[in-house]
Amino acid sequence: MKRHESLHPLSQHHHFALIQVWELRRALKLSAAERGKAVRAVARKFVRFWKNAGQIHFREEEEVLLPAYARHMRLDEDKEVMRMLAEHAIIRGLVAQVEAALENGEVSEEDLSKLTQTLHDHVRLEENEIFPRIEKVLSETELLTMGKSLHRLHKKGECV
């Protein structure tokens, strides 16, 4: 789906989040002998990603994207937006659990599995439901103004 250029930074964040999900899922599928060490390494990598990008991404959605949308729609009457915000809280909680577990030297595979599924479904909700609605109701000027407040994880053309 072609996304308005103003939302490219958020969609780019989603792309990198889905890479993290893929890596977590891959580690969780390893044999028991390989899984423990790999899961801890990928979980540590995810927590770094979260601290460097995930937290900022959620704040941008909550402080830039949704206020722009709220000028046109009552957010409390949009069940997908309410789900989005609830999932932000759930994901934050799961990341905190994973981070605490890492500090204690153990990671719950159940928590990681729940985190990966929740994050995957969350990205799909935003990309397939919420972003298209926002693109429809905001004017071109509003979209461009909003887009200036969003940051990219990498410059255009830069490889990860």
N, C-alpha and C positions, 0 to 999 in steps of 0.2 A: 504494500500500500504506500502510495506517495504521501509523504508527510510534509506539511508546511515547513519551510526553512526555519521558522522561529522555534519549532519544537524539535529540531534536529539535535540540539544538545541533550534533551531529556531522552530522546530515542537512542542516542549514542550511549548514554548511561545504561539504558535498558539492555542494549547489546552486550555491554561488558558484564552486567549482572547475570545475563543468561550464560555467558562463558563461565562465570563462577559456579553457577548451578550445574552446568555440564561437568565441570571438574569435580565438584562434590559428589555428584551421582556416580561418576566413574570410580572414584575412590571407594565409595560405599559398596560397589559391586566386586571389588577385588576379593581374592581368596582370603580366608581368615588369617593366614600367615602373613600376608602383605597388607591387609586392610588397616590395622591399628596405626602403624607409623604413617601410612599414606593419608589416612583420615585426619590425623592430627596436623600434618603438614598443610593439607589443603584447607583445613579449618583455620589455621593461623593465617594463611594467605587471604582467606575470605574476610577475616576480622580486619586485616590491614586494608583491604579493599573497602570495607564498610567505613572505617575511620577516615579514609582518604576521599571517598566518593559517595558512598551510600547515604551517610548522614546529610551531606550537603544536598544530594539529590532530593531527599524527602523534604528538607527545608525549602528548597526552591519550588517544589510542587505546592507545598502548604502556604508559602509566603508570596509567591509570584503567580503561579499558574491558577490556583483556585481563586484567589482574590479577583483576578481578571475575569474568570468565568462567573464569579458571584455578582458581577455588575449586570449580568444578563439572566441569571438563573438563581433560584433559591436552592442552595446546596443541600439544605436539610430535607428537601423534597426529592432529591436525586439519590436513589438507593445505591447506585454504583459508586457515587462519590462518597457516600457514607461507608460503603464497604471498603473503598480505597483507604479512607482515613483509619478505619478499624484495623485494616491489614498493616498500615504503617506502624501502629502500636504493637500489633502481634509480632511483626518482624523485628522491631526494636527489642522486644522482650526476648525473642529467641536468640538474637545475636548476643544479648547480655548473658543469657544462659550459657551459650557456647564459649564466650570469652571467659566467664567465671570457671567453667569446666577446664578450659585450657590452662588457666592459672593453677588449677589443682592437679594437672597432669592427666586428666581423663576427659574424653569427649563422648557424650551420649550420641550413639548413631541414630537413635530415635529422634532426638532433637535436631540433628543435622538433616535427617530425612524430611522432617516436618518443615524445617526452614527452606530446604530446596524446593519442596512442592509449593509452599506458600509464596515464595518469591517468584517462582515460575508463573503461577496462576495470577499473581499480582501484576506482573509485567504484561501479561496477555490482556488482563482487564483494562489497564491503562491504554495500551496500544490499540486494542480492538473496539473499546467502548467509549472511554472517556476522551481521549485525544480527538477522535473524529467529531464528537459533539462540540468540543471547544473550538475546533477549526470552523465549524458551521456557524457558530453564533458570534464569534469575535470578528470585528472588521479587520481588513488588511492592516490598517494603521495600528490597531490594538495588538494584533499578532506580532507585528514588527517591534513595537515598543516593548512588549513582554519579552520577546526573544533577546533583546539587548541585555536583559537582567539575568539571563541564564548563561552558565559557563560550560565550556567543552572540557572533557577530560583530556583530549588531545587535539592539536590543531588539525585542520583539514589536510589530508594527505600524509599525516604522520602515522607511522606504524606503531603498534603496541609492542 
